[in-house]
């Protein structure tokens, strides 16, 4: 979002330092004279540095300037890559092959640079076997320790045990 810039008659300073359309210094003049000078060029007077003394104003095409700023912001947004949290869910009595298969998926997510939330769900009387759940979480962590590290250790959230893994930085990703 472009910061609100004062243009032409919105400029309240008594005196301003004016920069011409080609980047040349036109000197210090009253804001009224600077606005007239900008009108002579057929352009706008834009306050680019309001905090300096006196404020710096530039003679430019304000519409073109706003358009270029929005294009720069859009390009910056395209280059950003956010990290996503992928979730892999387990049950207390998940079979060994299914456990390995889900751990393989978690490994792929971590090596892609995503965080992985591992959730071990308990149902009903399975809540009595929380120690077995901690053992399963330890097994998952042990198998993923080469690509991920725990951001926080396994903890209970309602009827689920949750652990968040973050990708380890490898030499290739630095």
KAQUI-V606412 format. One record per pair of residues at least 24 apart in sequence whose C-alpha atoms are under 6 Angstrom apart, sorted by the first residue. I is the first residue (numbers start at 0). J is the second residue. If there is no record, write none. Layout:
BEGIN
i & j
I & J
I & J
END
This chain:
BEGIN
i & j
5 & 46
6 & 44
6 & 45
7 & 34
7 & 44
15 & 53
15 & 54
15 & 55
16 & 55
17 & 56
17 & 57
18 & 57
19 & 58
20 & 58
20 & 59
82 & 113
83 & 113
84 & 113
84 & 114
84 & 115
85 & 115
86 & 115
86 & 116
86 & 117
87 & 117
88 & 117
88 & 118
88 & 119
89 & 118
89 & 119
90 & 119
90 & 120
109 & 166
112 & 166
114 & 164
114 & 165
115 & 163
115 & 164
116 & 162
116 & 163
117 & 161
117 & 162
118 & 160
118 & 161
119 & 159
119 & 160
120 & 159
121 & 158
121 & 159
END
